């Protein structure tokens, strides 16, 4: 067997290993984000993360050298993934500003309720994090917030939205969406879908759009 053949045969194995590693890292950072959201940054250590994952603390060091590194990865991974999903939604979305804003709110609430009900709190209390991570949280929040701001301003310019003030609407919107897991996460099936729809319709009234 030649050297190139050996390399070619090794590639699928390497790809599988990389996918497995990526999946494991995603699992670790998701659990870490949940714990940071539940307890706050200072109250969580690597032993807590290992215990919830049902692994040894030593196995975590294979992926992350410290709590600070894990915390940074949790912020970055969760924040980027969440906002990436919303950006991709808007890239595919057609229709008026009202239709797109409704889709954006609905997707955000759905992600919060179904995917990251505990981890969402990571982004609500950045003052409890070390300075470097706190700044990164603020950057991610700004990027996320801009998606909603741009749509609201577009709707105002088009005459579709009536607001008291853009900043006030954004504050009320995000405050309400941050509570969505508390209101909807314990529901399931049709009841949860109905609750998400109703919350979305209610939040659209912040820009003067009544339910159909």
C-alpha positions in Angstrom: 0.0 0.0 0.0 1.5 3.3 -1.0 1.8 6.4 1.1 -1.0 8.3 -0.7 -3.4 5.3 -0.3 -2.7 5.3 3.4 -3.4 9.0 3.7 -6.6 8.6 1.7 -7.8 5.7 3.9 -7.0 7.7 7.0 -9.1 10.7 6.0 -12.5 9.3 6.8 -11.4 8.2 10.2 -10.0 11.7 10.9 -13.2 13.3 9.8 -15.2 11.1 12.1 -12.9 11.9 15.0 -13.3 15.6 14.3 -17.1 15.4 14.1 -17.2 13.4 17.3 -14.9 16.0 19.0 -17.0 18.8 17.7 -20.2 17.2 19.0 -18.6 16.6 22.4 -17.4 20.2 22.7 -20.9 21.4 21.8 -22.4 19.3 24.5 -19.9 20.6 27.1 -20.4 24.2 26.3 -24.2 23.9 26.2 -24.2 22.3 29.7 -21.7 24.9 31.0 -23.9 27.7 29.7 -26.9 26.1 31.4 -25.1 26.0 34.7 -23.7 29.6 34.3 -27.2 30.7 33.6 -28.8 28.9 36.5 -26.2 29.7 39.2 -24.1 32.6 37.9 -20.4 32.5 36.8 -18.8 32.6 40.2 -20.9 29.8 41.6 -19.9 27.3 39.0 -16.7 25.3 38.7 -15.4 22.5 36.4 -16.5 19.9 39.0 -20.1 21.1 38.6 -19.9 20.8 34.8 -18.3 17.4 35.0 -20.9 16.2 37.4 -23.8 17.2 35.2 -22.1 15.6 32.2 -21.4 12.5 34.3 -17.7 12.6 33.4 -14.5 13.1 35.4 -13.1 16.6 35.8 -9.9 15.4 34.2 -11.8 14.6 30.9 -12.8 18.2 30.7 -9.2 19.3 30.7 -8.8 17.4 27.4 -11.0 20.1 25.8 -10.7 23.2 28.1 -7.8 24.2 30.3 -9.8 26.3 32.8 -13.2 27.6 33.7 -12.4 30.9 32.1 -11.7 29.2 28.8 -14.8 27.1 29.0 -16.9 30.2 29.9 -15.5 32.1 26.9 -16.3 29.2 24.6 -19.8 28.9 26.0 -20.5 32.6 25.4 -19.0 32.5 22.0 -20.6 29.3 20.8 -24.1 30.0 22.2 -24.2 33.6 21.2 -22.9 33.0 17.6 -25.2 30.0 17.1 -28.3 31.8 18.3 -27.7 35.0 16.2 -26.6 33.0 13.2 -29.9 31.2 13.2 -31.8 34.5 13.3 -29.6 36.0 10.5 -30.2 33.0 8.3 -34.0 33.2 9.0 -34.0 36.8 7.8 -31.9 35.9 4.7 -34.7 33.5 3.7 -37.6 35.6 4.8 -39.8 37.5 2.4 -42.6 39.9 3.0 -43.2 43.1 4.8 -41.3 44.4 7.8 -44.2 43.3 10.0 -44.1 39.7 8.6 -40.4 39.5 9.0 -40.3 40.9 12.5 -43.0 38.5 13.5 -41.0 35.6 12.1 -37.9 36.9 13.9 -39.6 37.2 17.3 -41.2 33.8 16.9 -37.9 32.1 16.1 -36.1 33.9 18.9 -38.8 32.8 21.4 -38.8 29.2 20.0 -35.0 28.9 20.4 -35.2 30.3 24.0 -38.0 28.0 25.0 -36.9 24.8 23.3 -33.1 24.9 23.0 -31.6 27.1 25.6 -34.1 27.9 28.4 -31.5 28.1 31.2 -28.5 29.3 29.1 -30.4 32.4 28.0 -29.7 33.9 31.4 -26.0 34.0 30.6 -26.6 37.0 28.4 -28.9 38.8 30.8 -26.3 39.4 33.6 -23.0 40.3 32.0 -21.9 42.3 35.0 -21.4 39.0 36.9 -18.7 37.8 34.5 -15.0 38.7 34.3 -14.1 41.7 32.2 -13.1 39.9 29.0 -16.1 37.7 28.9 -18.4 40.6 29.9 -17.2 42.6 26.9 -17.8 39.7 24.6 -21.3 39.2 25.9 -22.0 42.9 25.2 -20.6 42.6 21.7 -22.9 39.6 21.0 -25.9 41.3 22.5 -25.3 44.3 20.3 -25.1 42.2 17.2 -28.2 40.4 18.2 -30.1 43.5 19.1 -29.2 45.1 15.7 -31.3 42.6 13.9 -34.5 43.8 15.7 -33.5 47.4 15.5 -33.0 47.4 11.8 -36.4 45.7 11.2 -38.3 48.1 13.5 -36.7 51.1 11.9 -37.5 49.8 8.5 -41.2 49.2 9.5 -41.4 52.8 10.9 -40.0 54.2 7.7 -42.5 52.2 5.6 -45.4 53.4 7.8 -46.2 50.0 9.1 -45.1 50.5 12.7 -46.1 53.0 15.3 -43.9 53.2 18.4 -43.3 55.5 21.3 -39.6 55.1 20.8 -37.3 52.5 19.2 -35.1 52.1 22.3 -38.1 51.7 24.6 -39.7 49.1 22.3 -36.4 47.1 22.1 -36.1 47.1 25.9 -39.6 45.9 26.4 -39.2 43.4 23.6 -36.1 41.8 24.9 -37.3 41.9 28.5 -40.4 39.9 27.5 -38.6 37.5 25.3 -36.1 36.7 28.1 -39.0 35.5 30.2 -40.4 33.2 27.6 -38.8 30.1 29.0 -40.4 30.7 32.4 -43.8 31.1 30.7 -43.6 28.4 28.1 -40.8 25.9 28.7 -42.9 23.7 31.0 -45.6 23.4 28.4 -45.4 20.8 25.6 -46.8 20.0 22.2 -49.8 22.1 21.0 -50.0 24.1 24.2 -46.4 25.2 23.9 -46.9 26.2 20.3 -50.0 28.1 21.1 -48.2 30.0 23.9 -45.3 30.9 21.6 -47.7 32.2 19.0 -49.7 34.2 21.5 -46.6 35.8 23.0 -45.4 36.6 19.5 -48.7 38.3 18.7 -48.6 40.2 21.9 -45.0 41.5 21.3 -46.0 42.6 17.8 -48.4 45.0 19.4 -45.4 46.9 20.8 -45.0 48.3 17.2 -48.7 48.8 16.7 -49.4 45.6 14.8 -52.5 43.8 16.0 -53.0 40.0 15.5 -54.8 39.0 12.3 
